[in-house]
Amino acid sequence: MQTDHREPAGSRPALFVQPDSVMQLLERTLAGPLGSHEANVVFPTGFDPLDAALGGGVGARDLMIVGGRPGVGKTIAALQWARSIAMQGPAVVFACYEHAERALLARLFALELGTLARPDELATLDRVRGLASGFVFGTRSLDDLLSDPLGEEAYGRIRSYAGRLHLVRASGVTTGLPELAAMIEATADGIGALFVDYLQKVPVAGVAEEAERVHRVVCGLKELALSGDVAVVAVAAADRPGADTRRARLHHLHGAVSLEYEADVALLLNQKSLAVSKAHLAYDGVRAEAFRRYVVFSIEKNRNGPAPLDLEFRKDFVNYRFETNGQFVAEALVDDLLVGD
């Protein structure tokens, strides 16, 4: 589109947007060199088969909503994805309204240690995790951490992407959409992805009613994705009915109507032990216990691929991570439209 800043003609507004015809677009396409046009850039999360289901990962100019109950692992998954994207090269901003930067850094150390440790290093892992936490919060020195080979390796891993992953302690009073946009613009060479944890905490001046505030925030985040050419991943909280139901769905999130309309991808996280139909749990305590180790990732909306799809990933929450090799859920899940599950 072309913008005409000349004086209005008749009733035409002063700032007039001249729409392009398809012929103009074709001519510009033909005039450009091969490979010069916008690519469909995607940023892999590192979770398989989630990336395959999403067409390779989270797309630039797309808005992904990640919802679920408190404690189900939304922040854990989001930070793990942010770290994975930063490891691949693009810069990432992780704006968190719930945790301070050092708390997130401690989680990154635990994540790296859990990823690097062998099964026979569990005792060492627990000790080094304590050293890493002490280093982050100033009670242990870097030399203490580096004295163990596992700690040294985790420190080196974080250093490899540290310059590209930006952790921000966002404020529910002062960190609104303009501030999030400024973070994108201020980051050297731009960013590939913006993570917002969580959406309902983003303030909007002069708006107290929650549904309207969520609507403005989600529309603003989608505009940031489009105008900034970035992927936006926003964590969303469940409302009270969603927190009480066995399986949280998209319509259980605060401001669900706006979220459902604006999101390119809607991903809902649920504890598998709660989300599966009771038919799979009756008289089988061993199976029920095994289900508690997994979280179901349900793709309820996906503009660029198939939906709905249900995948599962094993929890490793002591190390603030999920095991990245998951699988499709084989069992039937609770459907709140059905009775008797």
N, C-alpha and C positions, 0 to 999 in steps of 0.2 A: 504493500500500500504506500501511497505518496501523500504527504501532508502539505496542504496549501495554506500558507500563512497570510495570504493577501486579504484585503478588506472584503467583507461579505457582499455577495451579489444578491439583492433582493432579500429573501428570508433565509439565505444560506448562512450557517453559523460562521463566526470569524475563524475558528480552527476547523478546517474542513478536511475530512479524510477521503481521498479519492480512491475508490476501490479499483483493484487491478482486475482486468479481464483474464480469462484463461489464456487467450492469445498472448497477452503481455507476459504472463508467467512462462509460457512455452518459449517465447523468444529469449527471455533472460536465461532460461535453462539451457537452450541451444548455444547461447553466446558464451557461457562459462566454460572453462577448461574441464576436462574429464576429471572427476573426483573432487571438484570444488564445491559441490552442493552439500547441504547439511546431512550428516550421517545419522543413522538411528543408533545413537550411543547408548549402551547399557552398561551398568556397573554390577558385576556379579557379587552376590552376598557371600559366596563361599559355601552355601548350604545346597546339598544335592539330595533329592531332585527338585528342590524349590526353584533353583535358577532355571532349570530346564522348563518347568511349568510356566515361569514368567518370561520365557523367550530369551533367556540369557542373564537376567537379573533385573534390577530396578532401572527403568529408562530415564534418560535425561528428558526434562520437560514433563515428567510424570509425577503425580502425587500418590504416594502409598500411605494408607492408613493401617496402623497396627493396633488392634484393640484386644481387650480381655480384662479379666478380673485383676485386682491387685495381687502381686506375688506370683503371677503365672509365668513371668520371665520376659515381659515386653522390653524392659530396659536392657536386660542381659542380651537378648537377641539383637536389639538395635545397636548397642555398642559393639557387639561382635561383628555386625555387618559393616559398621563405620570403619572399624579397624581393618577389615578385609579389603574394603575399597581403597583405603589409604595405602595398604601394602602393595596394591597394584599400580599406584602412581598418582591418581587424582587427589587433590586436596579435599578435605572433608571438614565441615563444621558440625560439632555435636553440641547443641544448645540444650542444657538440662535445667529444668525448673525444680528438680527434686534433690539433686546431689551436687556437692561442691566439686571443683576440679580435682582436688587431691583424692577424694573418694573414688572418682572415676579412674584416676591413674592407678590407684591400688587395685581396682578391679582388672585393669589391663594387665598388671603384673600377674595376678592370680590366673587370668586367662592364658597368658603365655606359658606360665609354669605348668598349668594343667595340660596344655597342648604338647609341651616338650617332654614331660616326665614319662618314663617307662613304667609299666605295671609294677616292677620290682623296686620302684623308687618312691613309694607312697609315704614312707616314714620321712625320707629326705624332703619330699614335696611339702609336707606339713611344716617342717622346720624352716625351709627356705621361703615359704609363703609368709611366715612371720617376719623373717628378715626383710622381705620386700615391703611389707606393710610398715615396718619400723622405719625403713629408709624413706618412704613416701611422706610419713608424718613426722619425721625428724628425730626419732628416738634411736635410730641405728645409722651407721655411716655407710657410704657407698662401698668402702672396702669390706665391710662385713658381708654385704650382699655378694660382692664379686669373689669372695673367698671360696664360695661354693661354685663348681662348674655349672650347675643348673641355674643358679642365680645369674652368673655371668652370661650364660646363653640367653636367658630371658631379657636381661638388660640390653644386650646387643640386638635382639629382635625388636624391642620397642624403639631403640635408637634408629633402626632402619626406616621407620615410617613416622617418627616423632615430629619431624618438620612439616608433615602434611596433614596431621590430625589435630584439629583445634578444639579444645575442650572449653566450654563456656558455662559459667554459673549464671544462668538466666534468672531474671527476677519477674515474679508475677505482678509487680507494680510498674517496673520501668522497661522491661524488655518486650516491646510490642513488635508489630510487623515492620515498622520503619527501622527499628534496631536490627532485626533479623536481616532485612535487605541490606543494611549497611555492613553487616558482617560478610555477606557475600561479596560486596564491592571492595571491601578493605583487604580481603585475603589476596596475597600476591598471586598474580596470574589467574585469578578467579578460582572457583571451586567446582568440584564435580557433584557433590551431594551435600545437602543440608538435612540434619536430623533434629527434630524438635520433640523433646520429651518433658512435658506432654502438652498436647494441643489445647486442652481446656484451661490451661494456666496462662496462655498468652493474653495479656491485657489489651482491651480496646477502650480508648478514652471515651467517656460519656455514655457507655453502654453497660447497664447493670444486668439486664435480662439475659439469662444464660443462652437460650436458643439463638437469639439474635447475635450475641457475641461469638458463639461457635460458628454461626453462618459466616460472619465477616472474616473470622480467622481462617476458616478453611478455604473461602474464596480467595483471600489474600495469599495463602500459601500456594494455591494453584497458580495464581498470577506470578508469584516469585519463581515457580518452576518454569513457567513459559518464558517470562521476560529475562530471567537469569540463565536460561539454558542449563538448568541443574536438575538433579533428582532430589525430590523432597520426600522424606520419610517422617511421618508424624505419628507419635504414640497417642492413643486416645483411651480415655477411661470409660469403664462401664457405669451405667446409672445404677440406682439401688435395685430395681428388678433384675438387671443383668448380673449384679453381684450375688444375688440370691438364687439364680437359676442354675441348673446343673451344667448347661452349656450356653455360654455367652455367644450371641449372634450380633450381626451388624446393627440390627434395630435396637439392641440393648445399649448402645453407646450414647453418651450425651450428645445431643444435636445430630441424631442419626440421619434425619432427612437430608440435611446439608452434606453430611459425610458421604452418604450413599450416592448423591448426585454428582459431587465434585471429584471424588476419588477415582483414580485410574485403576488402582489395585486396593482391595480391602482384604486384610488378612486378620483372622481372629484366632487367638491362642486360647486353648483350654486344656486343663489337666485331663489326661486320657482316662483316668480312673473315674472321673465324673462324666465325661462326654460320651462314653460308650453305652450302648443299650444294656439294661440290667440282665438281659438274656445271656450275655457273655460272662457275667459275674456270678450268677447263681451257683452256689455249692462249689465254687472254685476259688478258694482263698489264695492259692499260689498265683493264679492268673491275675487276680485283683491286685496283689502286691506288685507284680511285674508291671502292670499298667501305671502304677504310681510313679514309675521312673521316666515316663514319657509325657510330652506335651504335644497336643494335636495342633497343627497349623492348617487352618481351613481358609482356602482362597475362595471368598464368597463373591468377589467381583474382580474381573480382569479384562480390561478393554482390549488387550493385545494377545489374549490367549484363552485357553479353556477355563471354565469355572462352572459349578463349584468343584473344588478338588480338596481332598483331605490327606495331609501328610503328617508324619510323626517323627519327632527327634528326641533322642535320649538326653535327659538333664544331667548336667555336671555342675550344679549350682554352687558347690563348695568352692569351685574354681571360676564361678561367674561365667559359665559358658554352656553351650549345647554341643554335643557331638555333631559334627557337620555332615556325616553320612546318615541320612534318614531313609524313610521308605513311605510308600502309600499305605494308608490305614486299611487293614483288611476287614475289620469288624464294622458292624452297623453302629452309627452314632445316634444319639438322642436327637430327635426332631421335635421341636416344641409345637409343631402343628399336629403331631400325632399324640394319642393318648395311650398310656400303658407302658411307656418306656421308663 
